[in-house]
């Protein structure tokens, strides 16, 4: 149980961004602090602008503002100054946060923000007014800001907000110019998030808006709707056959859990969007209903409500027939009743267990909804400490304090020692007292100081304790184990009131004296720590499983489990139980959670020979992975292309991912098109073509016809790379590859022939313990091609997998956090043999943080470094951009020597003639690239045969009597006699070479961006 505990490393210099373990090198990340939804994506005058939700003051969500980055190619990004920041009152309190929105180029200056003839950029964003706003407290409304300098600075419109529905959940405006049969005007799509509606408005000046229509609810309504988009695309490139696409992101409720994006295809007439792809209920497989809860009682199930609960919660004595008091509408159940643990809202806890039965079918299908709190394997329903010696339980007699019992208190905790231990704050502590740094001083979350215990002896393998409160990853808020004056272990909270068990492995300190130190140097929200029950033992503590789950119990163990999706909508879950045929089993529902979404819903437990299709899988998804959210399209992209980009994260665990100075990445940008299918037009996507320019094809490695039977080494590695794989699963039950592997852990990408599904399995991918929802499998139905193979295009970037298949009709995007140094790529199969028909690993040249200076990779050579005036020399170049043009010059007085073009491999070879009038002596031949970068080589020019050049006054004039290859001067190295002393000529030549070298070095310095 070391998820929040760590071994403290030796002090080291703070790494540069490109050196951080999980920092992507081809995806955009801000240098510091929090980022979520992409906003205001627009292409203007050759530059792509990416704005994004940003906390400029920390690595967690808050202080919402618009960050800004620019790029010429969607891959090489330059972070810009903060674009649109919060609004503050005179007291310095925030009265307006800047939520998501879009940017348009106002070609006709319709809003009048610029001078005549100008084309201002106008941002349409959600003003999320805080409780301190004098007029709009708690309201979300739409506002404007404009830029007259290409997006570098922004002015908020004095007339904001421009569209106010008096709603607390009206947000995320996406605006475009409509020009069609209904007229010409701006159209806004925004959401009423809780109502599962996209609301459409029109305007001619971006300031006054008229309601057009609403779309929704439709398809997935398992979470709030956010970040809509609406655009027109030709089907298979035919401009005479177009459809409109409505994008709706939602959280939670995505196909593989948490947040994600769905889309609809249909028609838009300038007023109403009509979907042609909304799905009805899926057909269910035949089966036997074991429990439907339709007869007004629990029919033999054992009900365990919380003793003395006033509402007899959480289950009551009979099944629910609908939503309970205080609960939002419950949907998706079948028949007259369902099991619903919302009695006493989310507070009551308890279990509901079926009679015993024999498993005789391959699948158990059931409808599940409610809170998403998965069963924790190895966890406990109670809150028991491990067997061992209790060092501190803080249950001091009245009148005694930590200070009076030998603890050393500093800072705010020493102001009033009677505050410690505390009797307030936190949940799931044991007894009546604990350490709480919020209560331990006079200033709440602003308290600063330490509490250091008396010495105790470590006489066991583990030190276990309950910890809760705030999370800080910078060492400012943590419990520390101190040995010989040094902190050797630490743990922090998780920004929550619940205390849970954490264990440190302390076996290496057996017999040593130690102290416990509570350090609080943090301020602001969750700037406190809660701690209880330090126990030394020979076994780890068991984490408390705060689950809301339905579990299959066989031989006393949980062998299958399902949970809700933080939604009152029930959807099908299926358990493959073929391995347990003939076994006795029960189904046990557990509500062990008192927090938000602390309840579980379930219905229609059915035994069947086939899995029940989830309703979610029948819908159309932008991506089937866990980490592609808030994706919307760029405004104004060239040539009518439609490019989308999303936040590569998931709200289930976004605030806990184990990055350091920043938190949040963007996906690779994708070009999308509509293509006709058996189900009608659907989206196909691929990474923008600019990515091809980053492929290091010379370093690519390919293997073919690799037989795979079990774990198979390939001798390949990849950290930032593109993988092209053709896999033939053959007779195997499942087969695939493992990436980011160290031999023990890795991310599996594979195909399951039994279920016909492609998957990315990150359950053993490295660091998965930072949040219970992270370790997961993202999978999707996919048929093998006619030849029995599946072809995969995979982009790896240190901490992410972006997978495309089926000609771009299916993608899976997942974050992963591999072990340090885990870069191996291997193959595997289960239950039979398979073949990797082809696998190519092509490194990707970084576009962020470790961008190599192009000159540093390119190089030139000369066929000779000495040439006679009027003679020729061949210039060879390697490492240039394919097809790039270069110019050639002779310095120091620039003399053009012509031009050359690099071939498809980035090489060129060009013969140039040195002008006959070139002065003899040392020169520099320079190759100039289009971006201004230069490469140079020294070149010595000697006199032409038959006489000196350049006005030389010495020598023989006609070269008579000169040694072969000399200039007639008799000077070494072919230096012409110009009338100067030889040492002066040598010095001048040496200085010329040094000057050229210094210029080259200055130009090729690598700059981390």
ZAMARGU-4260 file (C-alpha; in steps of 0.2 Angstrom, whole numbers, plus 5000, padded with zeros to 4 digits):
<rodrens>
0) 5000/5000/5000 | 5013/5013/4994 | 5002/5023/4982 | 5004/5039/4992 | 5020/5034/5001
5) 5037/5036/4994 | 5056/5034/4997 | 5063/5051/4997 | 5077/5053/4984 | 5093/5062/4986
10) 5092/5081/4983 | 5095/5085/4965 | 5094/5100/4953 | 5077/5103/4946 | 5076/5095/4929
15) 5073/5104/4913 | 5056/5101/4905 | 5063/5089/4892 | 5072/5079/4906 | 5056/5075/4916
20) 5051/5057/4915 | 5034/5059/4908 | 5035/5075/4899 | 5029/5072/4881 | 5041/5077/4867
25) 5028/5078/4852 | 5013/5083/4861 | 5009/5101/4868 | 5011/5103/4887 | 5013/5120/4896
30) 5029/5122/4904 | 5021/5124/4921 | 5004/5122/4929 | 4987/5115/4925 | 4979/5113/4908
35) 4963/5105/4902 | 4951/5109/4888 | 4957/5116/4871 | 4949/5133/4868 | 4948/5145/4854
40) 4958/5135/4841 | 4960/5146/4826 | 4972/5147/4810 | 4977/5165/4806 | 4989/5171/4793
45) 4999/5155/4793 | 4999/5152/4812 | 4989/5140/4822 | 4983/5147/4839 | 4979/5134/4853
50) 4971/5142/4868 | 4967/5131/4883 | 4960/5131/4900 | 4974/5135/4912 | 4978/5138/4930
55) 4993/5150/4930 | 4996/5147/4948 | 4996/5129/4951 | 4995/5111/4945 | 4977/5108/4949
60) 4961/5114/4942 | 4957/5132/4948 | 4959/5150/4944 | 4953/5147/4926 | 4960/5157/4913
65) 4965/5155/4895 | 4983/5150/4891 | 4990/5152/4873 | 5002/5143/4862 | 5006/5146/4843
70) 5013/5134/4830 | 5016/5135/4811 | 5014/5116/4809 | 5003/5110/4824 | 5018/5101/4831
75) 5031/5114/4835 | 5022/5124/4849 | 5028/5140/4857 | 5020/5145/4873 | 5014/5163/4874
80) 5009/5174/4888 | 4993/5172/4897 | 4979/5177/4885 | 4963/5180/4895 | 4964/5180/4914
85) 4951/5180/4928 | 4942/5196/4932 | 4945/5203/4950 | 4936/5215/4960 | 4945/5230/4970
90) 4948/5219/4985 | 4958/5207/4974 | 4945/5193/4974 | 4940/5183/4958 | 4923/5188/4952
95) 4924/5179/4935 | 4933/5163/4929 | 4936/5161/4911 | 4929/5144/4905 | 4929/5136/4888
100) 4924/5144/4872 | 4930/5148/4854 | 4938/5161/4843 | 4933/5167/4826 | 4941/5179/4813
105) 4928/5193/4811 | 4932/5195/4792 | 4919/5209/4790 | 4922/5217/4807 | 4904/5213/4811
110) 4906/5217/4830 | 4914/5233/4826 | 4929/5230/4838 | 4942/5235/4825 | 4945/5250/4814
115) 4937/5250/4796 | 4944/5236/4786 | 4952/5226/4800 | 4948/5208/4804 | 4949/5207/4823
120) 4950/5190/4832 | 4934/5188/4843 | 4934/5176/4858 | 4917/5170/4863 | 4919/5162/4881
125) 4909/5157/4896 | 4910/5169/4910 | 4909/5158/4926 | 4904/5171/4939 | 4909/5167/4956
130) 4899/5170/4972 | 4908/5187/4974 | 4901/5194/4958 | 4889/5208/4962 | 4876/5205/4949
135) 4878/5187/4942 | 4884/5177/4956 | 4884/5158/4952 | 4879/5161/4934 | 4887/5155/4918
140) 4884/5166/4903 | 4893/5170/4887 | 4905/5184/4885 | 4917/5192/4872 | 4935/5197/4871
145) 4944/5204/4856 | 4962/5205/4849 | 4968/5218/4836 | 4986/5211/4836 | 4984/5193/4830
150) 4980/5186/4847 | 4994/5192/4858 | 4983/5204/4869 | 4965/5203/4873 | 4952/5216/4878
155) 4936/5210/4887 | 4920/5218/4880 | 4912/5231/4891 | 4895/5225/4887 | 4898/5207/4894
160) 4889/5195/4896 | 4881/5195/4878 | 4870/5180/4881 | 4863/5176/4898 | 4850/5162/4901
165) 4851/5164/4921 | 4858/5146/4921 | 4872/5139/4932 | 4877/5127/4919 | 4876/5136/4902
170) 4893/5135/4894 | 4906/5131/4881 | 4901/5141/4866 | 4907/5136/4849 | 4904/5149/4835
175) 4905/5148/4816 | 4899/5157/4801 | 4884/5150/4792 | 4880/5154/4774 | 4866/5144/4767
180) 4848/5143/4762 | 4842/5151/4779 | 4854/5166/4777 | 4871/5171/4782 | 4875/5174/4801
185) 4885/5168/4815 | 4879/5152/4824 | 4883/5147/4842 | 4882/5130/4849 | 4883/5129/4868
190) 4876/5117/4881 | 4864/5116/4895 | 4875/5104/4903 | 4864/5095/4916 | 4849/5095/4904
195) 4859/5085/4890 | 4855/5099/4878 | 4865/5108/4864 | 4857/5125/4862 | 4859/5134/4846
200) 4858/5153/4843 | 4862/5165/4829 | 4869/5183/4828 | 4874/5195/4814 | 4886/5205/4826
205) 4892/5193/4839 | 4884/5204/4852 | 4865/5201/4851 | 4859/5183/4850 | 4843/5174/4845
210) 4838/5157/4850 | 4836/5145/4835 | 4833/5127/4842 | 4839/5114/4855 | 4847/5097/4851
215) 4846/5082/4864 | 4845/5073/4875 | 4851/5059/4863 | 4862/5044/4864 | 4874/5044/4880
220) 4866/5055/4894 | 4876/5046/4907 | 4886/5062/4912 | 4885/5081/4909 | 4886/5087/4891
225) 4900/5099/4887 | 4911/5107/4873 | 4899/5105/4858 | 4904/5108/4840 | 4895/5108/4823
230) 4902/5108/4806 | 4899/5102/4788 | 4909/5089/4779 | 4908/5081/4762 | 4905/5063/4761
235) 4920/5054/4753 | 4926/5071/4747 | 4911/5074/4736 | 4906/5093/4738 | 4889/5089/4731
240) 4885/5077/4745 | 4888/5084/4762 | 4882/5080/4780 | 4884/5090/4796 | 4892/5083/4812
245) 4887/5087/4829 | 4901/5084/4842 | 4895/5082/4861 | 4908/5079/4874 | 4902/5072/4891
250) 4908/5068/4908 | 4906/5054/4914 | 4897/5042/4902 | 4910/5038/4889 | 4911/5021/4881
255) 4926/5015/4891 | 4923/5025/4907 | 4924/5043/4913 | 4925/5058/4901 | 4925/5056/4882
260) 4917/5063/4866 | 4902/5056/4855 | 4896/5063/4839 | 4880/5063/4828 | 4879/5064/4809
265) 4864/5073/4801 | 4857/5088/4793 | 4857/5107/4798 | 4846/5119/4789 | 4852/5134/4798
270) 4840/5133/4812 | 4839/5115/4818 | 4851/5100/4818 | 4843/5083/4815 | 4853/5068/4819
275) 4852/5053/4807 | 4863/5042/4818 | 4854/5042/4835 | 4853/5024/4841 | 4839/5015/4850
280) 4840/5001/4862 | 4851/4987/4857 | 4844/4969/4855 | 4848/4958/4871 | 4853/4940/4870
285) 4842/4927/4877 | 4844/4922/4895 | 4836/4918/4912 | 4832/4932/4924 | 4839/4928/4941
290) 4834/4945/4949 | 4822/4959/4942 | 4816/4966/4959 | 4799/4969/4951 | 4788/4960/4964
295) 4789/4972/4978 | 4802/4963/4989 | 4820/4957/4988 | 4815/4939/4985 | 4827/4930/4996
300) 4842/4942/4995 | 4850/4946/5012 | 4848/4965/5016 | 4861/4973/5027 | 4856/4991/5031
305) 4867/5002/5042 | 4861/4999/5060 | 4851/5013/5068 | 4851/5023/5052 | 4835/5034/5053
310) 4830/5030/5035 | 4834/5011/5036 | 4847/5015/5022 | 4855/5012/5011 | 4843/4998/5004
315) 4827/5000/5014 | 4816/4984/5016 | 4809/4984/4998 | 4816/4988/4981 | 4814/5006/4974
320) 4802/5009/4960 | 4811/5025/4953 | 4822/5039/4960 | 4821/5041/4979 | 4819/5058/4988
325) 4833/5070/4983 | 4839/5059/4969 | 4840/5065/4951 | 4829/5055/4939 | 4834/5037/4937
330) 4834/5029/4919 | 4838/5013/4911 | 4831/5001/4923 | 4818/4988/4916 | 4802/4983/4924
335) 4794/4989/4940 | 4809/4990/4952 | 4827/4991/4955 | 4840/4990/4969 | 4844/5008/4974
340) 4856/5012/4989 | 4851/5030/4989 | 4841/5029/5005 | 4847/5043/5017 | 4855/5050/5001
345) 4874/5045/5000 | 4877/5043/5019 | 4871/5026/5023 | 4882/5011/5020 | 4878/4992/5018
350) 4877/4977/5008 | 4864/4967/4998 | 4868/4948/4994 | 4859/4936/4984 | 4854/4918/4988
355) 4868/4905/4983 | 4867/4898/4965 | 4876/4887/4953 | 4885/4895/4938 | 4879/4886/4923
360) 4880/4899/4909 | 4895/4908/4901 | 4889/4926/4905 | 4881/4935/4919 | 4873/4951/4913
365) 4866/4965/4924 | 4861/4983/4923 | 4872/4994/4934 | 4872/5013/4938 | 4876/5025/4952
370) 4893/5030/4959 | 4909/5025/4951 | 4919/5018/4965 | 4927/5001/4960 | 4930/4987/4971
375) 4948/4988/4978 | 4956/4971/4976 | 4964/4966/4993 | 4955/4980/5001 | 4943/4980/5016
380) 4926/4985/5019 | 4930/4990/5037 | 4944/5001/5043 | 4955/4990/5053 | 4973/4993/5057
385) 4985/4979/5054 | 4991/4967/5068 | 5005/4976/5076 | 5012/4988/5089 | 5003/5005/5090
390) 5015/5019/5091 | 5003/5034/5091 | 4984/5033/5092 | 4983/5051/5099 | 4970/5046/5112
395) 4978/5056/5126 | 4969/5059/5142 | 4960/5075/5145 | 4973/5089/5149 | 4987/5081/5140
400) 4994/5088/5123 | 5006/5082/5110 | 5018/5095/5117 | 5016/5089/5135 | 5020/5071/5129
405) 5036/5075/5121 | 5032/5081/5104 | 5041/5096/5097 | 5029/5109/5089 | 5035/5124/5078
410) 5026/5138/5069 | 5008/5140/5071 | 5006/5123/5080 | 5016/5130/5095 | 5004/5145/5097
415) 4991/5135/5107 | 4997/5118/5111 | 4980/5113/5118 | 4974/5112/5100 | 4985/5096/5097
420) 4979/5083/5095 | 4963/5089/5087 | 4945/5082/5089 | 4938/5089/5073 | 4940/5086/5054
425) 4942/5072/5043 | 4932/5055/5041 | 4937/5037/5044 | 4949/5041/5058 | 4949/5029/5073
430) 4944/5035/5091 | 4941/5053/5095 | 4957/5062/5092 | 4970/5064/5078 | 4982/5076/5070
435) 4974/5089/5059 | 4984/5104/5054 | 4969/5114/5050 | 4963/5113/5068 | 4981/5113/5075
440) 4984/5132/5074 | 4974/5148/5073 | 4974/5150/5054 | 4966/5135/5046 | 4973/5131/5029
445) 4986/5145/5032 | 4994/5136/5047 | 5013/5133/5044 | 5024/5123/5055 | 5029/5105/5060
450) 5025/5092/5073 | 5039/5080/5077 | 5036/5065/5088 | 5047/5058/5102 | 5059/5044/5096
455) 5052/5026/5094 | 5061/5010/5088 | 5056/5002/5072 | 5054/4983/5075 | 5043/4978/5060
460) 5043/4978/5042 | 5030/4991/5039 | 5024/5007/5046 | 5006/5010/5043 | 4994/5024/5046
465) 4978/5033/5041 | 4981/5049/5031 | 4970/5062/5023 | 4968/5080/5019 | 4977/5090/5005
470) 4989/5084/4992 | 5006/5092/4988 | 5019/5084/4977 | 5033/5097/4982 | 5036/5091/4999
475) 5027/5105/5008 | 5013/5095/5015 | 5017/5077/5021 | 5020/5065/5035 | 5038/5060/5036
480) 5048/5046/5044 | 5064/5053/5051 | 5079/5042/5054 | 5096/5050/5060 | 5088/5067/5056
485) 5084/5063/5038 | 5067/5061/5031 | 5068/5044/5023 | 5049/5041/5019 | 5035/5053/5015
490) 5016/5052/5011 | 5003/5066/5007 | 4984/5067/5006 | 4973/5066/4991 | 4963/5082/4993
495) 4949/5074/5002 | 4942/5073/5020 | 4943/5054/5020 | 4958/5046/5029 | 4964/5029/5022
500) 4978/5017/5025 | 4995/5019/5018 | 5010/5008/5022 | 5029/5011/5021 | 5041/4997/5019
505) 5053/5001/5033 | 5062/4984/5034 | 5079/4991/5030 | 5078/5002/5047 | 5074/4987/5058
510) 5081/4991/5075 | 5084/5009/5072 | 5077/5024/5081 | 5065/5035/5071 | 5053/5049/5073
515) 5037/5054/5064 | 5036/5072/5058 | 5021/5081/5051 | 5026/5095/5040 | 5014/5108/5034
520) 5021/5122/5024 | 5006/5123/5012 | 4993/5136/5011 | 4977/5139/5001 | 4963/5126/4998
525) 4967/5109/5005 | 4982/5116/5013 | 4981/5104/5028 | 4985/5086/5033 | 4975/5074/5044
530) 4984/5059/5052 | 4980/5045/5064 | 4985/5028/5070 | 5004/5024/5067 | 5006/5006/5068
535) 5023/4996/5066 | 5019/4978/5060 | 5026/4964/5049 | 5011/4965/5037 | 5005/4979/5026
540) 4989/4988/5030 | 4974/4985/5019 | 4966/5000/5010 | 4948/5003/5014 | 4938/4999/4999
545) 4926/5014/4997 | 4917/5005/4984 | 4899/5006/4976 | 4900/4989/4967 | 4891/4973/4962
550) 4902/4958/4965 | 4902/4940/4960 | 4908/4930/4975 | 4915/4912/4972 | 4924/4903/4986
555) 4923/4918/4997 | 4933/4929/4984 | 4927/4943/4973 | 4931/4936/4956 | 4921/4949/4945
560) 4915/4966/4949 | 4905/4981/4941 | 4902/4998/4947 | 4892/5013/4940 | 4898/5028/4930
565) 4893/5043/4942 | 4877/5043/4933 | 4859/5039/4937 | 4857/5030/4921 | 4859/5011/4921
570) 4868/5002/4907 | 4873/4984/4904 | 4888/4976/4912 | 4893/4958/4907 | 4904/4945/4916
575) 4912/4931/4907 | 4910/4917/4920 | 4914/4902/4909 | 4929/4898/4920 | 4918/4896/4935
580) 4905/4884/4927 | 4898/4872/4941 | 4904/4883/4955 | 4893/4889/4969 | 4892/4908/4969
585) 4883/4923/4976 | 4881/4941/4970 | 4884/4954/4983 | 4881/4973/4981 | 4891/4984/4992
590) 4888/5002/4996 | 4903/5007/5007 | 4904/5026/5002 | 4897/5041/5011 | 4904/5054/4998
595) 4897/5061/4982 | 4890/5047/4971 | 4891/5036/4986 | 4877/5024/4980 | 4874/5010/4968
600) 4860/5005/4957 | 4857/4988/4949 | 4844/4978/4940 | 4840/4963/4929 | 4853/4950/4934
605) 4852/4938/4919 | 4861/4922/4915 | 4865/4920/4897 | 4877/4912/4884 | 4881/4929/4877
610) 4886/4946/4884 | 4873/4960/4883 | 4879/4974/4872 | 4880/4990/4882 | 4870/5004/4875
615) 4886/5015/4874 | 4894/5003/4862 | 4880/5007/4849 | 4884/5025/4849 | 4897/5034/4839
620) 4913/5039/4848 | 4927/5051/4843 | 4939/5039/4852 | 4937/5023/4862 | 4951/5026/4874
625) 4951/5034/4891 | 4960/5050/4887 | 4953/5060/4873 | 4941/5074/4879 | 4934/5091/4875
630) 4939/5089/4857 | 4933/5102/4846 | 4939/5108/4829 | 4950/5123/4823 | 4942/5138/4815
635) 4948/5143/4798 | 4960/5129/4793 | 4967/5130/4776 | 4960/5121/4761 | 4944/5117/4770
640) 4952/5104/4780 | 4944/5100/4797 | 4957/5097/4811 | 4952/5092/4829 | 4962/5091/4845
645) 4957/5086/4862 | 4963/5086/4880 | 4973/5070/4883 | 4966/5066/4900 | 4951/5060/4910
650) 4941/5069/4923 | 4941/5052/4933 | 4959/5055/4938 | 4965/5071/4930 | 4970/5079/4946
655) 4981/5064/4951 | 4992/5060/4937 | 5010/5058/4943 | 5017/5073/4933 | 5028/5086/4942
660) 5028/5104/4937 | 5014/5103/4925 | 4998/5093/4923 | 4989/5090/4907 | 4993/5086/4888
665) 4985/5089/4872 | 4982/5075/4860 | 4991/5075/4843 | 4980/5085/4831 | 4969/5074/4819
670) 4962/5078/4802 | 4944/5071/4801 | 4934/5067/4786 | 4917/5059/4783 | 4916/5042/4774
675) 4901/5031/4769 | 4899/5015/4779 | 4885/5002/4780 | 4878/5012/4794 | 4879/5029/4785
680) 4892/5042/4784 | 4904/5041/4799 | 4920/5050/4804 | 4938/5044/4799 | 4953/5052/4807
685) 4972/5052/4805 | 4986/5062/4813 | 4990/5077/4803 | 5002/5074/4789 | 5015/5086/4796
690) 5019/5071/4808 | 5028/5063/4793 | 5041/5076/4793 | 5046/5071/4811 | 5049/5052/4806
695) 5067/5047/4807 | 5066/5035/4793 | 5085/5031/4793 | 5084/5025/4811 | 5068/5014/4808
700) 5069/4995/4811 | 5058/4982/4803 | 5054/4964/4807 | 5044/4952/4797 | 5035/4936/4799
705) 5039/4934/4818 | 5032/4918/4825 | 5024/4922/4842 | 5020/4908/4855 | 5019/4915/4872
710) 5031/4930/4877 | 5043/4934/4862 | 5057/4946/4863 | 5059/4957/4847 | 5075/4967/4851
715) 5065/4983/4848 | 5063/4998/4859 | 5053/5014/4857 | 5050/5029/4868 | 5045/5043/4856
720) 5040/5034/4840 | 5028/5028/4827 | 5024/5009/4826 | 5016/5001/4811 | 5011/4983/4815
725) 5002/4970/4805 | 4996/4956/4817 | 4989/4939/4813 | 4981/4932/4829 | 4980/4915/4821
730) 4975/4901/4833 | 4979/4912/4848 | 4965/4917/4860 | 4973/4934/4861 | 4989/4941/4854
735) 4998/4957/4852 | 5013/4968/4857 | 5019/4976/4873 | 5026/4993/4873 | 5035/5003/4887
740) 5041/4987/4894 | 5055/4983/4907 | 5052/4965/4906 | 5040/4965/4921 | 5028/4979/4918
745) 5022/4986/4901 | 5007/4992/4891 | 4999/4978/4881 | 4991/4982/4864 | 4982/4966/4858
750) 4967/4958/4849 | 4956/4945/4858 | 4950/4933/4845 | 4936/4926/4857 | 4927/4942/4859
755) 4933/4950/4843 | 4940/4966/4852 | 4955/4976/4850 | 4962/4983/4867 | 4975/4993/4876
760) 4978/4986/4893 | 4987/4998/4905 | 4983/4988/4921 | 5002/4983/4923 | 5009/4998/4913
765) 5020/5006/4927 | 5013/5018/4939 | 4995/5014/4941 | 4992/5016/4959 | 4989/5035/4960
770) 4970/5033/4957 | 4959/5018/4958 | 4951/5022/4941 | 4967/5023/4931 | 4972/5004/4930
775) 4960/4999/4916 | 4958/4991/4899 | 4951/5001/4884 | 4943/4990/4871 | 4932/4991/4856
780) 4924/4978/4844 | 4934/4976/4828 | 4933/4962/4815 | 4949/4955/4807 | 4951/4960/4789
785) 4948/4947/4775 | 4966/4940/4777 | 4964/4937/4796 | 4975/4951/4801 | 4973/4968/4810
790) 4984/4983/4805 | 4989/4996/4819 | 4996/5013/4818 | 5003/5018/4835 | 5011/5034/4841
795) 5021/5033/4857 | 5027/5048/4867 | 5034/5044/4884 | 5018/5043/4893 | 5004/5040/4880
800) 4998/5028/4867 | 4988/5034/4852 | 4981/5019/4842 | 4973/5020/4825 | 4966/5006/4815
805) 4953/5001/4802 | 4958/5015/4791 | 4956/5028/4804 | 4938/5022/4809 | 4943/5017/4826
810) 4956/5025/4838 | 4961/5022/4856 | 4970/5035/4866 | 4977/5031/4883 | 4989/5039/4895
815) 5002/5027/4903 | 5016/5031/4916 | 5029/5018/4913 | 5044/5013/4924 | 5060/5023/4922
820) 5069/5017/4907 | 5055/5005/4901 | 5056/5007/4882 | 5057/4988/4876 | 5044/4982/4863
825) 5040/4964/4863 | 5026/4952/4856 | 5015/4940/4865 | 5001/4927/4863 | 4990/4917/4874
830) 4981/4901/4871 | 4990/4898/4854 | 5002/4904/4841 | 5001/4920/4832 | 5012/4930/4819
835) 5018/4947/4819 | 5018/4949/4800 | 5027/4966/4800 | 5032/4978/4813 | 5041/4994/4810
840) 5047/5006/4824 | 5052/5023/4817 | 5058/5036/4830 | 5050/5053/4830 | 5061/5068/4831
845) 5055/5079/4846 | 5045/5094/4842 | 5044/5100/4860 | 5057/5103/4874 | 5071/5093/4866
850) 5069/5100/4848 | 5086/5098/4840 | 5093/5113/4830 | 5091/5108/4812 | 5108/5114/4808
855) 5115/5102/4821 | 5109/5087/4812 | 5113/5093/4794 | 5131/5093/4788 | 5141/5098/4773
860) 5157/5092/4766 | 5168/5099/4752 | 5177/5088/4739 | 5193/5098/4743 | 5196/5112/4755
865) 5208/5120/4742 | 5203/5126/4725 | 5211/5137/4712 | 5202/5153/4707 | 5191/5149/4693
870) 5191/5130/4698 | 5177/5120/4704 | 5173/5111/4720 | 5158/5099/4724 | 5148/5103/4740
875) 5138/5088/4748 | 5125/5090/4761 | 5116/5078/4772 | 5102/5079/4785 | 5092/5092/4776
880) 5073/5092/4775 | 5067/5082/4760 | 5064/5094/4745 | 5072/5109/4754 | 5080/5122/4744
885) 5097/5130/4749 | 5108/5144/4743 | 5127/5143/4742 | 5139/5158/4745 | 5157/5162/4746
890) 5162/5173/4761 | 5168/5185/4767 | 5161/5197/4754 | 5146/5187/4749 | 5147/5179/4731
895) 5133/5168/4725 | 5138/5151/4720 | 5121/5145/4715 | 5107/5135/4723 | 5103/5116/4727
900) 5088/5106/4732 | 5089/5091/4744 | 5082/5075/4738 | 5069/5064/4746 | 5082/5058/4759
905) 5087/5076/4763 | 5104/5075/4753 | 5111/5086/4740 | 5127/5086/4729 | 5131/5102/4719
910) 5147/5107/4709 | 5151/5125/4711 | 5163/5136/4701 | 5174/5148/4711 | 5175/5165/4702
915) 5191/5168/4693 | 5192/5185/4702 | 5192/5178/4719 | 5206/5184/4730 | 5218/5171/4734
920) 5218/5166/4753 | 5206/5159/4766 | 5188/5160/4763 | 5172/5152/4770 | 5159/5142/4759
925) 5142/5144/4766 | 5126/5135/4764 | 5110/5145/4768 | 5094/5136/4772 | 5077/5144/4770
930) 5074/5147/4788 | 5090/5157/4789 | 5101/5144/4797 | 5119/5142/4790 | 5132/5129/4788
935) 5149/5133/4783 | 5166/5125/4778 | 5183/5133/4776 | 5190/5135/4758 | 5207/5141/4753
940) 5208/5149/4736 | 5224/5148/4727 | 5230/5157/4711 | 5225/5151/4694 | 5238/5142/4684
945) 5248/5154/4673 | 5248/5169/4686 | 5243/5176/4702 | 5226/5183/4705 | 5218/5197/4715
950) 5231/5210/4711 | 5245/5200/4719 | 5261/5210/4717 | 5274/5197/4721 | 5278/5180/4714
955) 5283/5176/4696 | 5267/5183/4688 | 5266/5168/4675 | 5270/5154/4688 | 5286/5150/4680
960) 5297/5139/4691 | 5283/5136/4704 | 5281/5119/4712 | 5267/5109/4705 | 5251/5115/4714
965) 5259/5131/4721 | 5254/5148/4717 | 5271/5154/4712 | 5274/5162/4729 | 5284/5148/4737
970) 5273/5150/4752 | 5266/5134/4761 | 5248/5129/4760 | 5245/5138/4743 | 5244/5155/4751
975) 5246/5168/4738 | 5260/5181/4739 | 5250/5198/4742 | 5265/5208/4747 | 5262/5204/4765
980) 5274/5195/4776 | 5270/5176/4777 | 5266/5177/4796 | 5254/5190/4792 | 5245/5180/4779
985) 5245/5165/4791 | 5237/5175/4805 | 5224/5183/4794 | 5219/5166/4787 | 5218/5158/4805
990) 5207/5173/4811 | 5195/5171/4796 | 5193/5152/4800 | 5190/5156/4818 | 5177/5169/4814
995) 5168/5157/4803 | 5168/5144/4817 | 5162/5156/4830 | 5147/5161/4819 | 5143/5143/4815
1000) 5144/5138/4834 | 5132/5152/4838 | 5119/5147/4825 | 5119/5129/4830 | 5117/5130/4848
1005) 5103/5119/4854 | 5089/5128/4862 | 5077/5119/4873 | 5059/5126/4870
</rodrens>
